Amino acid sequence: NKNYTNKNQKQIRIEKADKRIACLLFPVFCVTGSFFHCGFPYDFPCRYSRGRLSDGRSYCGFVSGFCLCNSCFRNLPCDSPLPKAIMRTVRAFMYRIYEIRKGGAAMELPAAFEKRMQDMLGAEYTAFRASYNEPHKRGIRLNTVKCTKEQLERALPFTLVQTPFSPLSFYAPTDTKMATLPLYHAGAFYSQEPSASSAVTLLAPEPGDKVLDLCAAPGGKSTQIAALTGDTGLLWSNEVVRNRAAILSSNLERMGVRNTVVSSVYPEMLAERLGGYFDKVLVDAPCSGEGMFRRDPVAVQEWSPEHVETCAVRQLAILSSAAQCVREGGILVYSTCTFSTEENEGVVQKYLESHPEFVLEKPNVTFGRPAYGVDAVRIFPMDGGEGHFAARFRRVAPCEERFAPFSFKPDRETQAHAEELYTSLFADAPGRFQRVRDRVILLPNELPDIAGLSVLRAGVEFGEAKKNRIEPAHGIFMASRAENCRSVLHLTSNDPALFAFLRGEEIPAEGLSGYTAVAADGIVTGFGKASNGVLKNRYPKGLRTHL
């Protein structure tokens, strides 16, 4: 019926408009409420002081703003997406406020989820449920590509406490905001939930390995792989969602990873073009996120038994694509951050049934506990992390190799200009450079054909091509150690000049000239151009802070 179709299309347009209005007006009304009821508009959504709200007036203002917002839209139909969108945001935000103020107490969980966990854990369920009355675990992971443990220990304002999940992983206090630390911006460490490092520990990448991280965003496991390989071999990080792939690329740049490719393509496409290419493949699959409940209230709201079943189907499909990328004798690790047997042991069993060319290897680790009915490892909140599952497979049969070498067409002029600039900036030998429009890229040491694979990055950005010259890029300095840079401005983590640099300001640089790296406690965090005792800032505008 034509009229019925038009009515549906009209309703769809109205619903889309409602959602846009909710996104735009909800924060406006809340901030307005904070202003009129409290006089503190800048306290919204909240300032933090040692992990707690700095002023209860922000909380009151937020509630007042919500009431104002709600009253304006009270005449909308109950099933309109607008009030639904508002209430969903409010629930998540109000829970976050409650969690911060009360230390994470009295968390409400879906009844069906609680029943599942009672059946799974039995007598241990009491301890499991009690863990939700405590703040979630926080951690950081040392980035050995740029930093040593000793450097990190000297510079951090808290003591490093080792986690059982990785030699690079440490517990972090809940009252420290990591993004306020200069070493975070320098890429000395990655902020990561402790048990999330367990999957890469099981994968055990080694120097020279070619490794595929198939579901890589935001980059925690990819940067851990790079640290364990010493940024040698090749790390291929893929994320199918384009905007998340951009975040992944940014994190790899911050952590100083050179020998990497970042792509945004469906797994089956990589399987078709890179069959049998990788020594090791990691599938940290999208899941129902039950292990994120303590730190992400939205994951609680989105959970349902149907969602669990949908995730299990998708995970098996991703694993099947990943299988084609593993060479004979290579390793495939499957991991999730959920507890459900359907997504963990169930997927492993179905995968083994349909892929006899793989065998399951018993995890050689001391953390966590054995999985149910398969040789894999489980981690619950009682085990020192938020929740994780990991299984390790080995390919024991030949596979079809479907990859071609990278076709490198050297541009002699670009190569000459790039080598000249590189040797003036760094002490080590330059590599292969390729010009892509106005950007010059330092390519990875090893690379297959990447044409048609939606590659966002292959290697590290070296600079921007100008007339008869190249201006260096932020990425190449982030991928270099201070001892390899010919000109370095050394600052301590608490030096006001370092905070000014991160804000994009010019800073003093007596006795230096030309392109100069800026190092925070010996770790490069950017660069500028020194002249007449002043360093002109080249820190990217999109990365500048307000510290």
C-alpha positions as a printed Julia matrix, in Angstrom:
547×3 Matrix{Float64}:
  0.0     0.0    0.0
  1.49    3.3   -1.15
 -0.01    5.38   1.68
  1.19    2.91   4.29
  4.72    3.01   2.83
  4.78    6.8    2.79
  3.53    6.88   6.37
  6.37    4.59   7.46
  8.94    6.74   5.68
  7.5     9.85   7.32
  7.63    8.18  10.73
 11.24    7.17  10.12
 12.14   10.78   9.3
 10.41   11.96  12.5
 12.26    9.38  14.58
 15.61   10.42  13.1
 14.82   14.06  13.83
 13.85   13.15  17.4
 17.19   11.46  17.94
 19.1    14.46  16.6
 17.1    16.79  18.86
 17.82   14.57  21.86
 21.55   14.59  21.16
 21.64   18.38  20.74
 19.2    19.66  23.36
 19.71   17.22  26.23
 23.18   18.51  27.24
 22.05   22.11  26.61
 19.17   21.82  29.05
 21.29   20.01  31.61
 24.03   22.65  31.49
 21.36   25.36  31.66
 19.91   23.68  34.73
 23.34   23.53  36.32
 23.8    27.26  35.66
 20.46   28.49  36.96
 20.24   26.18  39.95
 23.89   26.17  40.97
 25.8    28.88  39.19
 28.46   26.36  38.17
 27.99   25.6   34.46
 31.58   24.4   34.05
 31.06   21.69  36.64
 28.9    19.76  34.17
 29.2    16.93  33.41
 31.54   16.86  36.41
 35.02   17.66  37.55
 36.85   14.87  39.26
 38.95   15.09  42.37
 40.72   11.86  43.25
 38.03    9.8   41.55
 35.03   11.52  43.19
 32.78   14.38  42.18
 34.38   17.64  43.16
 31.11   19.4   43.98
 27.68   18.04  44.79
 26.16   21.1   43.17
 26.98   19.64  39.76
 24.86   16.63  40.62
 21.95   18.83  41.75
 22.27   21.01  38.69
 22.27   17.99  36.43
 19.05   16.69  37.98
 17.48   20.16  37.67
 18.55   20.37  34.06
 17.09   16.96  33.36
 13.78   17.97  34.93
 13.72   21.07  32.75
 14.53   18.98  29.68
 11.9    16.38  30.57
  9.19   19.0   31.15
  9.76   20.45  27.67
  9.15   17.1   26.01
  6.51   15.61  28.31
  3.79   15.93  25.67
  5.59   13.62  23.25
  4.11   10.1   22.84
  5.56    7.57  25.27
  6.9     5.45  22.44
  8.73    8.37  20.81
 12.48    7.76  20.45
 13.23   11.18  21.99
 12.24   10.47  25.61
 13.68    6.99  25.23
 17.0     8.43  24.11
 16.96   10.95  26.97
 16.12    8.35  29.6
 18.78    5.97  28.33
 21.43    8.68  28.61
 20.16    9.69  32.04
 20.26    6.13  33.35
 23.86    5.69  32.21
 24.98    9.07  33.54
 23.13    8.83  36.86
 24.57    5.38  37.44
 28.05    6.73  36.73
 27.53    9.5   39.29
 26.26    6.99  41.84
 29.16    4.66  41.15
 31.74    7.41  41.63
 30.16    8.82  44.8
 29.45    5.49  46.47
 32.46    3.5   45.28
 30.48    1.37  42.81
 27.98   -0.04  45.34
 24.59   -1.67  44.76
 24.82   -2.39  41.06
 21.66   -3.74  39.48
 22.12   -6.6   37.0
 19.66   -8.24  34.58
 17.77  -11.06  36.31
 18.43  -13.49  33.44
 22.17  -12.75  33.66
 22.2   -13.34  37.41
 20.41  -16.68  36.96
 22.97  -17.76  34.34
 25.88  -16.87  36.61
 24.31  -18.66  39.6
 24.03  -21.83  37.53
 27.59  -21.42  36.25
 29.4   -20.58  39.5
 27.36  -22.34  42.15
 28.82  -21.63  45.59
 31.18  -19.03  44.13
 28.31  -16.87  42.96
 28.2   -15.01  46.29
 31.81  -13.84  45.83
 31.11  -13.0   42.19
 28.08  -10.89  43.05
 29.92   -9.16  45.89
 32.6    -8.03  43.43
 30.02   -5.75  41.8
 29.85   -3.74  45.02
 33.5    -2.77  44.56
 35.17   -0.33  42.11
 36.29   -1.95  38.88
 39.94   -2.86  38.4
 42.12   -0.36  36.53
 45.5    -0.98  35.0
 48.25    0.3   32.77
 50.56   -1.59  30.43
 54.19   -0.66  29.9
 55.11    0.17  26.3
 58.6    -1.25  25.85
 58.74    0.14  22.3
 59.42    3.55  23.86
 60.06    3.1   27.56
 61.68    0.87  30.19
 60.09   -0.19  33.45
 62.67    1.8   35.38
 61.83    4.99  33.44
 58.13    4.48  34.08
 58.59    3.79  37.79
 60.64    6.95  38.26
 58.12    9.18  36.5
 54.74    7.92  37.72
 53.09    9.37  40.85
 52.12    5.9   42.08
 53.81    2.55  42.69
 53.65   -0.15  40.02
 51.95   -3.34  41.24
 52.34   -6.31  38.9
 49.23   -8.1   37.62
 49.3   -11.86  36.96
 48.17  -11.47  33.35
 51.29  -10.08  31.65
 54.79   -9.02  32.7
 53.98   -5.64  31.12
 50.69   -5.14  32.99
 50.29   -3.28  36.3
 47.4    -2.29  38.55
 46.66    1.42  38.68
 44.93    3.42  41.43
 41.33    4.42  40.81
 41.96    8.01  41.86
 44.49    8.86  39.12
 43.3    10.24  35.81
 45.8     8.8   33.35
 45.23   11.41  30.63
 46.57   14.1   32.98
 50.01   12.44  33.02
 52.49   13.62  30.36
 53.86   10.07  29.98
 50.44    8.98  28.78
 50.72   11.43  25.88
 54.3    10.33  25.29
 53.12    6.73  24.76
 55.08    5.31  27.69
 52.08    3.26  28.77
 48.61    2.24  27.65
 45.64    2.45  30.01
 44.1    -1.03  29.94
 41.87   -3.19  32.13
 44.31   -5.72  33.68
 42.83   -9.01  32.43
 42.58   -7.65  28.86
 46.32   -8.32  28.49
 45.79  -12.07  29.01
 44.88  -12.85  25.37
 48.18  -11.54  23.96
 50.07  -13.4   26.69
 48.42  -16.57  25.38
 49.26  -15.6   21.79
 52.94  -15.15  22.8
 54.18  -13.1   19.81
 57.94  -13.07  19.29
 60.37  -10.75  17.47
 60.06  -11.15  13.7
 56.51  -12.59  13.79
 53.9   -11.52  11.29
 50.8   -10.97  13.43
 47.2   -10.14  12.54
 44.94   -8.49  15.11
 41.63   -8.96  13.34
 39.3    -6.94  15.63
 41.85   -4.46  16.87
 40.22   -1.17  17.97
 40.94    0.74  20.1
 44.45   -0.78  20.02
 45.25   -2.15  23.47
 46.12   -5.63  22.25
 47.81   -4.4   19.06
 50.19   -2.17  21.0
 50.9    -5.03  23.4
 51.79   -7.25  20.43
 54.14   -4.55  19.1
 55.86   -4.34  22.48
 56.43   -8.12  22.6
 57.75   -8.3   19.03
 60.0    -5.3   19.61
 58.22   -3.59  16.71
 59.82   -6.07  14.29
 58.21   -8.33  11.7
 54.77   -6.96  10.79
 51.69   -6.12  12.83
 48.48   -5.9   10.79
 45.68   -4.29  12.81
 42.2    -4.4   11.34
 38.97   -2.75  12.49
 35.85   -2.95  10.35
 34.26    0.21  11.79
 35.98    3.12  10.07
 35.9     5.71  12.86
 37.17    3.13  15.35
 39.96    2.27  12.91
 41.01    5.93  13.0
 41.23    5.77  16.81
 43.25    2.57  16.47
 45.69    4.28  14.11
 46.05    7.24  16.48
 46.86    4.96  19.41
 49.46    3.06  17.4
 51.07    6.38  16.49
 51.09    7.52  20.13
 52.72    4.25  21.16
 55.45    4.68  18.51
 54.75    1.58  16.39
 56.46    1.64  12.98
 56.08   -1.8   11.41
 52.3    -1.84  11.21
 49.4    -1.73   8.81
 45.98   -0.4    9.84
 43.02   -1.43   7.69
 39.24   -1.17   7.84
 37.86   -4.12   5.93
 35.63   -7.14   6.58
 37.47  -10.27   7.81
 36.46  -12.32   4.78
 38.26   -9.86   2.5
 41.5   -10.24   4.45
 41.06  -14.0    4.37
 40.71  -13.9    0.6
 43.79  -11.71   0.04
 46.14  -12.81   2.87
 45.53  -16.53   3.11
 48.3   -18.34   5.03
 50.37  -15.16   5.47
 50.48  -14.74   9.25
 52.44  -16.6   11.91
 49.93  -15.62  14.6
 46.37  -14.29  14.51
 44.36  -12.78  17.35
 40.56  -12.61  17.27
 39.4   -10.51  20.22
 35.84  -10.85  19.05
 32.95   -8.42  19.55
 30.86   -9.9   22.36
 28.01   -9.25  24.78
 30.47   -7.52  27.12
 29.48   -9.18  30.4
 33.02   -8.6   31.67
 32.51   -4.85  31.2
 29.44   -4.5   33.42
 31.33   -2.98  36.36
 32.82   -0.18  34.25
 30.24    0.35  31.51
 26.55    0.68  32.5
 25.55    0.86  28.83
 26.76   -2.75  28.42
 24.33   -3.74  31.19
 21.44   -2.0   29.43
 22.23   -3.63  26.07
 22.54   -7.16  27.44
 19.93   -9.81  26.66
 19.95  -13.59  26.04
 19.15  -12.87  22.39
 22.16  -10.56  22.12
 24.37  -13.33  23.5
 23.14  -15.77  20.83
 23.64  -13.21  18.06
 27.19  -12.55  19.21
 28.02  -16.27  19.21
 26.96  -16.62  15.56
 29.03  -13.6   14.53
 32.07  -14.78  16.49
 32.09  -18.15  14.78
 31.94  -16.45  11.37
 34.88  -14.18  12.25
 36.92  -17.15  13.49
 36.27  -19.01  10.24
 37.7   -16.08   8.26
 40.66  -15.79  10.63
 41.48  -19.48  10.14
 42.38  -18.87   6.5
 45.01  -16.28   7.42
 47.09  -18.62   9.63
 50.06  -20.44   8.07
 50.71  -24.12   8.74
 52.06  -24.46  12.28
 50.78  -20.98  13.13
 48.77  -19.91  16.15
 45.21  -18.57  16.4
 43.94  -17.11  19.7
 40.26  -16.46  20.29
 39.24  -14.19  23.15
 36.21  -12.36  24.54
 35.45  -10.14  27.53
 32.28  -12.04  28.43
 31.27  -14.94  30.67
 28.6   -16.73  28.62
 29.35  -20.33  27.65
 27.6   -19.79  24.3
 30.21  -17.2   23.27
 33.18  -18.94  24.86
 33.26  -22.73  25.16
 30.33  -23.07  22.73
 32.13  -21.17  19.97
 35.37  -23.11  20.58
 33.61  -26.47  20.32
 31.73  -25.53  17.14
 34.9   -24.15  15.6
 36.85  -27.37  16.25
 34.02  -29.44  14.76
 34.09  -27.45  11.52
 37.88  -26.93  11.33
 39.73  -30.23  11.82
 42.92  -28.56  10.56
 43.21  -26.88  13.99
 43.85  -28.36  17.42
 43.26  -26.73  20.79
 46.39  -26.25  22.91
 46.31  -26.22  26.69
 47.1   -22.72  28.0
 50.54  -22.58  29.61
 49.64  -19.78  32.02
 49.27  -19.4   35.78
 46.47  -16.82  35.87
 42.72  -17.35  35.79
 41.08  -20.77  35.94
 40.29  -23.62  33.52
 37.33  -23.17  31.2
 34.35  -25.54  31.23
 34.94  -28.64  29.13
 37.65  -27.23  26.84
 41.35  -26.38  27.23
 41.05  -22.62  27.61
 41.35  -20.02  30.36
 38.63  -18.02  32.1
 39.05  -14.92  34.26
 36.36  -13.72  36.66
 36.38  -10.57  38.82
 37.45  -12.77  41.75
 40.65  -13.59  39.79
 41.98  -10.03  39.74
 40.44   -8.66  36.52
 37.08   -7.67  35.12
 36.5   -10.79  33.05
 38.06  -12.49  30.05
 38.19  -15.76  28.12
 40.95  -16.98  25.82
 41.61  -20.15  23.81
 44.7   -21.01  21.74
 44.54  -23.05  18.52
 47.35  -24.35  16.3
 47.03  -25.12  12.61
 48.37  -28.62  11.99
 47.49  -29.01   8.3
 48.7   -27.23   5.16
 46.83  -24.15   4.02
 46.38  -22.38   0.73
 48.69  -19.37   0.45
 46.92  -16.45  -1.2
 49.04  -13.34  -0.93
 51.25  -11.3   -3.22
 54.36   -9.25  -2.38
 54.12   -5.5   -2.06
 54.81   -3.73  -5.33
 57.25   -0.98  -4.39
 57.8     1.68  -7.04
 60.53    3.97  -5.73
 60.36    7.69  -6.4
 64.02    8.67  -6.58
 63.42   12.34  -5.83
 61.2    11.59  -2.82
 63.62    8.93  -1.57
 66.57   11.32  -1.85
 64.83   14.18  -0.02
 63.51   11.81   2.65
 66.9    10.18   3.28
 68.55   13.58   3.55
 66.03   14.79   6.12
 66.01   11.49   8.02
 69.79   11.44   8.49
 69.67   15.05   9.73
 67.08   14.1   12.37
 68.0    10.57  13.46
 71.14    8.49  13.98
 69.94    5.17  12.53
 69.71    4.24   8.85
 66.66    5.33   6.82
 64.32    2.79   5.23
 62.02    2.77   2.21
 59.89    5.85   1.6
 56.81    6.16  -0.55
 54.9     9.29  -1.46
 51.1     9.16  -1.23
 49.77   12.45  -2.61
 51.43   15.09  -0.41
 52.37   12.69   2.41
 55.63   10.75   2.64
 55.44    7.4    4.4
 58.23    5.32   5.96
 57.17    1.81   4.97
 57.36   -1.28   7.2
 60.33   -3.58   6.72
 58.03   -6.35   5.47
 54.78   -5.84   3.61
 52.4    -7.86   1.39
 50.28   -6.35  -1.35
 47.83   -3.92   0.28
 45.92   -2.66  -2.78
 42.15   -2.67  -2.3
 42.27   -3.5    1.41
 41.11   -0.11   2.74
 44.46    0.62   4.36
 44.51    3.73   6.55
 48.17    3.43   7.36
 51.12    1.31   6.25
 54.2     2.18   8.28
 54.55    5.59   9.87
 54.0     9.07   8.47
 57.39   10.65   7.86
 56.44   14.08   6.59
 54.65   16.37   4.18
 56.09   16.95   0.73
 56.68   20.59  -0.13
 58.48   22.1   -3.1
 62.0    20.6   -3.13
 61.77   19.6    0.56
 59.9    17.57   3.15
 58.62   18.83   6.49
 58.72   16.12   9.2
 55.55   14.75  10.77
 54.61   14.1   14.38
 54.43   10.34  13.76
 58.09    9.82  12.91
 59.22   11.5   16.12
 56.77    9.47  18.21
 58.26    6.34  16.63
 61.81    7.31  17.67
 63.65    6.99  20.96
 65.29   10.07  22.42
 68.76    8.54  22.14
 68.23    8.15  18.38
 67.3    11.83  17.85
 70.08   14.26  16.97
 68.46   17.23  18.72
 66.43   16.74  21.9
 64.9    19.08  24.46
 64.77   17.11  27.71
 62.05   18.04  30.21
 60.79   16.38  33.39
 57.2    15.25  33.77
 56.43   18.05  36.23
 58.12   20.82  34.24
 55.62   23.63  33.4
 57.29   23.92  29.99
 56.19   20.36  29.16
 52.56   21.12  29.98
 52.83   24.28  27.89
 54.19   22.21  24.99
 51.25   19.77  25.25
 48.91   22.77  25.1
 50.53   23.83  21.82
 52.47   26.8   23.17
 55.98   27.94  22.32
 58.57   27.08  24.98
 62.2    28.05  25.7
 64.89   26.0   23.9
 68.23   27.61  24.65
 71.2    26.31  22.66
 69.1    24.27  20.2
 68.28   24.85  16.55
 66.31   23.14  13.82
 63.82   20.32  14.21
 64.04   19.16  17.83
 62.38   16.28  19.69
 60.71   17.06  23.02
 61.23   14.3   25.59
 59.3    13.82  28.84
 61.61   12.02  31.29
 63.57   10.71  28.33
 60.54    9.62  26.25
 59.75   11.5   23.04
 56.32   13.13  23.11
 56.5    15.36  20.01
 58.72   17.91  18.3
 59.1    21.53  17.33
 61.49   23.79  15.45
 64.03   25.65  17.57
 65.26   29.09  16.62
 66.67   32.0   18.65
 66.16   30.21  21.95
 62.47   29.41  21.3
 60.84   26.14  20.21
 57.99   26.71  17.75
 55.4    24.09  18.57
 54.57   21.31  16.06
 52.38   19.29  18.41
 49.21   18.38  16.4
 46.22   20.57  17.18
 43.91   17.59  17.57
 46.09   16.16  20.34
 46.64   19.32  22.37
 45.51   19.22  25.98
 44.3    21.68  28.62
 46.59   20.42  31.37
